Amino acid sequence: MQIVSIDNVSYRYNSALVLEDISFSVEKGDLIGIIGPNGAGKTTLFRSMLGLLEGYQGRITFFGEDIRKNRNIFQKIGYIPQKMSIDQGFPATVEEIVSLGISGKKLSKNKINYAIETVGLLEQKAKRIGELSGGQQQRALIAKALANEPELLILDEPVTGIDLEAQNKFYILLKKLNEDNKITIIWASHDLDAVNKLANKIACVNRRMFFHGDATVFFENNELLKAYSESTMQAHMQLHDQR
C-alpha cells in the first residue's frame, strides 16, 4: 500500500530553484532514509510535504489524498523538526508536553503513558522538560508525535546536537517504532552508516533526485557512492562560497 506520493515537486525561493522535479513514493512499512548535503533542499521538501510551504509546483499525496485538498490528512502524521524548539525554562512536565500531541481527539491518559513508555521516559514523566538531557528532550518530542497515534512519522535530522550515546538510543527506538509499532518512517539524516543499517529505502536529494530505491542497491554500488560523495563535496563548496 502506497502511503506517500511525491510527483514532480519543485520549489523556488524568490528566483532560486531549491527543488527541481522531485518524485518518489513511500510504501506502508518503509523506513526511508532521505540523504543529501546541507542546502540540498531536504527541509524545504519536508515543509512542502507538511503543508507549511504552499508555493510548490507538483503534487503531494498522503494515503491517496492531495494535501492541498484535504488538510485533515495531517492528523495521521507525526513530525519531528530539525532543531528542538524547547524553552528550557518552560514550566511543563514531560507528561504535559506529550499531551499536546493529541489533536482532534479526547485526551487519554493511557495513550499519553503508552507514548511516554514507548520512548523510555516513564520515570521522567513528572519532570519539567528543561530538567532532561538533550537526548531525553528529543525522545519527549517523539512521544509527543506518537501520542496522536500516527501512521507516518517524518523526522528531519532529529539527532542534531545530541551526544553519541543518545544517538544510539534514538536509532534503537527508530527501529522499534518501525518494526514493532508498524509506523512508516521518513527520516532525513547525514549519518550514512546509521541509514545503511536501519533504512530499507533511500532517497538522495541534491536539489534534484540523485537516487531513489533499495538501500542495499545504493550502499553496495561503489560508483553510486563515489558519485554521491562528489556531488556532496561540490554542494558543500558552493554553500561555503555563498557565505
C-alpha positions in Angstrom: 0.0 0.0 0.0 1.3 3.4 -1.0 1.5 5.9 1.9 3.2 8.9 0.2 3.4 10.0 -3.4 5.6 13.0 -4.4 5.1 13.9 -8.1 7.4 16.4 -9.9 7.7 18.7 -6.9 9.7 21.9 -7.5 10.1 24.9 -5.2 11.7 28.4 -5.6 12.8 30.8 -3.0 12.5 34.1 -5.0 14.3 33.2 -8.2 16.5 30.4 -6.7 15.3 26.9 -7.7 15.7 24.9 -4.4 13.8 21.7 -5.5 13.5 20.5 -9.1 11.2 17.8 -10.3 11.4 15.6 -7.1 9.4 12.4 -7.4 9.4 9.4 -5.1 6.9 7.2 -3.2 6.8 5.5 0.2 5.1 2.2 0.8 3.4 1.1 4.1 6.1 -0.2 6.4 9.0 1.5 4.8 11.8 3.2 6.7 13.2 5.5 4.1 16.4 7.5 4.6 16.5 10.9 3.0 20.1 11.9 2.5 21.9 14.8 0.9 24.3 17.7 1.7 23.4 20.8 3.6 21.5 23.1 1.3 20.2 20.2 -0.8 16.5 21.1 -0.1 15.6 18.3 2.3 14.0 20.7 4.9 12.2 22.6 2.1 10.9 19.2 0.8 9.6 18.3 4.3 8.0 21.7 4.8 6.2 21.3 1.5 5.1 17.8 2.4 3.7 19.1 5.7 1.7 21.9 4.1 3.9 24.6 5.7 5.1 25.8 2.2 2.3 26.2 -0.3 4.1 27.7 -3.2 5.5 24.4 -4.6 4.7 23.1 -8.0 3.7 19.4 -8.5 1.5 17.1 -6.4 1.9 15.7 -2.9 -0.5 13.0 -1.6 -0.7 11.1 1.7 -2.9 8.0 1.9 -4.2 8.8 -1.6 -5.3 12.3 -0.6 -3.9 15.5 -2.1 -2.7 17.6 0.8 -4.0 20.8 -0.9 -7.5 19.4 -0.8 -7.6 17.6 2.5 -5.8 19.1 5.4 -7.3 16.6 7.8 -4.8 14.0 6.5 -2.1 15.6 8.6 -3.7 14.1 11.7 -2.2 10.8 10.6 1.3 12.2 10.6 3.8 12.9 13.3 6.7 15.3 12.7 10.0 15.9 14.5 11.7 19.1 13.2 15.4 19.5 12.7 16.0 21.7 15.7 14.3 21.2 19.1 12.3 24.3 19.9 12.1 23.8 23.7 12.3 26.7 26.1 14.4 25.3 28.9 12.5 27.3 31.4 9.1 26.3 30.1 7.1 25.1 33.2 5.7 22.0 31.7 6.3 18.4 32.6 7.1 15.6 30.1 3.5 14.3 30.5 2.1 17.8 29.7 4.3 18.2 26.7 3.3 14.8 25.3 -0.4 15.5 25.9 -0.1 18.5 23.5 0.4 16.0 20.7 -3.2 14.8 20.8 -5.2 16.9 18.4 -8.9 16.5 17.4 -9.3 13.6 20.0 -10.2 13.3 23.6 -7.2 13.3 25.9 -6.4 9.8 27.0 -4.1 9.1 30.0 -3.5 5.6 28.6 -2.3 6.9 25.2 -0.1 9.5 26.8 1.5 7.0 29.1 1.9 4.5 26.3 3.7 7.1 24.2 6.0 8.0 27.1 6.7 4.3 27.9 7.5 3.6 24.2 10.3 6.2 24.2 11.6 5.0 27.7 10.7 8.1 29.7 8.1 6.8 32.2 10.4 7.5 35.2 10.8 11.1 34.0 7.2 11.9 33.1 6.7 14.2 36.0 9.9 16.1 35.4 9.9 19.5 33.8 11.1 19.3 30.2 14.1 21.6 30.9 15.4 19.1 33.5 16.0 16.5 30.9 19.2 15.9 28.8 19.2 16.7 25.1 18.6 13.1 24.2 15.7 12.8 26.6 14.1 16.0 25.3 14.3 14.6 21.8 12.6 11.4 23.0 9.9 13.5 24.7 9.2 15.2 21.3 9.0 11.8 19.7 6.5 10.7 22.4 4.5 13.9 21.6 4.4 12.9 18.0 3.4 9.3 18.9 0.5 10.4 21.2 -1.8 11.1 18.3 -1.1 7.5 17.0 0.4 8.5 13.7 0.6 6.1 10.8 3.5 8.0 9.3 6.4 9.7 11.2 8.6 12.3 9.5 11.9 13.2 11.1 14.2 16.0 9.9 17.8 15.2 11.2 16.5 14.6 14.7 19.9 13.7 16.3 21.4 17.1 15.6 23.1 18.4 18.7 22.8 15.3 20.9 25.6 13.1 22.1 26.7 9.7 20.6 25.0 7.6 23.4 21.7 9.4 22.9 22.0 9.0 19.1 22.5 5.2 19.5 19.4 5.1 21.8 17.5 7.0 19.1 18.5 4.6 16.4 17.3 1.6 18.5 14.0 3.5 19.1 13.6 4.2 15.4 13.9 0.6 14.5 11.4 -0.4 17.2 8.8 2.2 16.0 9.1 0.8 12.5 9.2 -2.9 13.2 7.2 -3.3 16.4 4.8 -0.3 16.2 4.4 -0.7 12.4 4.9 3.0 11.8 6.1 4.1 8.3 9.0 6.4 8.7 10.6 9.1 6.5 14.0 10.1 8.1 16.4 12.8 6.9 20.0 12.1 8.2 23.7 12.8 7.5 24.7 9.6 9.2 25.2 7.3 6.2 26.3 4.4 8.5 23.1 4.6 10.5 21.0 4.9 7.4 22.7 1.9 5.9 21.9 -0.2 9.0 18.3 0.9 9.5 16.7 2.1 6.3 15.2 -0.3 3.7 14.9 2.5 1.1 17.0 5.6 0.2 16.2 8.9 -1.5 19.3 11.0 -2.3 18.3 14.6 -2.8 20.5 17.4 -4.0 18.0 19.8 -5.4 17.1 17.1 -7.8 16.6 13.4 -7.1 20.0 11.7 -7.3 18.8 8.2 -6.4 15.7 6.5 -5.1 15.5 2.8 -4.4 16.6 0.0 -2.2 19.2 0.9 0.4 21.2 -2.3 -0.4 21.4 -1.2 -4.1 22.8 2.2 -3.2 25.3 1.1 -0.5 26.6 -1.8 -2.4 27.3 0.2 -5.6 30.7 1.9 -5.3 30.1 4.0 -8.4 26.9 5.4 -6.8 28.6 6.1 -3.5 31.5 7.8 -5.3 29.2 10.0 -7.4 27.2 10.9 -4.3 30.3 11.8 -2.4 31.5 14.0 -5.2 28.1 15.8 -5.5 28.1 16.3 -1.8 31.5 17.9 -1.8 30.6 20.2 -4.7 27.4 21.3 -2.8 29.5 21.9 0.3 32.0 24.1 -1.6 29.1 26.1 -3.3 27.5 26.7 0.1 30.8 27.8 1.5 31.4 30.2 -1.4 28.0 31.8 -0.9 28.8 32.8 2.7 
